[in-house]
Amino acid sequence: MQDRDALTTLTWLVEAGADEAVAEAPVNRLMTKPPAPAAPVPAVPRAAAPRTAPLPAPAAGDDAIGDAMRAAAAANNLQELKAAMEAFEGSALKRAATNTVFADGTPGGRVMFIGEAPGRDEDRIGKPFVGRAGQLLDKMLASIDLDRSRNCYITNVINWRPPDNRDPSPEEAAICLPFLRRHIELANPGVIILLGAVAARHVMGITEGIMRTRGRWLDYRVGDAMVPVMPTLHPAYLLRQPAHKKLAWRDLQAVASRMESLGLPEPVRAG
């Protein structure tokens, strides 16, 4: 019945003049061709946020440690070694620092103190131990009749300030060590005092903490001679832990006794 009704309706439409089927939605007859659908816009990947490194590393293939070894070995005296370090470009620490902090004091006294690395004041002035820790160190020196202006010599393992006073990385220290070894050879100390764990680790290869190492005599070879070495607490640590000053005092008393037995400090000629 439904098919007969549909056929009757279609016959009536034809007789009424309908000659074309239409869709349910109206059609724009003025447009000859429907517009092509717009191509999807490819998503643009977001740029990754740049990563900031604390310091730029040397380019691949750079032999920074080898360059440091050659530059250090070519120095025949302390003045030449300082000039070589100031001209050295293999350390990212140097490129970020204000000054090369080489040394202070009188190497002729043959009593050598080695600290860790320059801080903000040292980087600004260009000398080791000039801030609050340096003021405490001067008092420690005076307690055993030492004075950097007369009879003792001071340097650091690292001669350029690490950013934010952080500990130097093993790679940064490895670049500085050829200069330090040559520094010790040229200064020719009769006794060495290591200030803090970083100095003990990089000069003597000690991996245990400074509290277990301090107060114990060690030996460092310079040419054919063995130089006595005393690790002790860093002045900056003593500022944070003043109760441990008594431990540093014991170490200094041991240093004073050893200096006396060795006839140190040696008289320094004027001029």
Summary of the structure (lengths in Angstrom):
residues: 271
radius of gyration: 38.3
end to end distance: 131.1
largest distance: 134.9
contacts: 744
relative contact order: 0.12
helix: 44%
strand: 11%
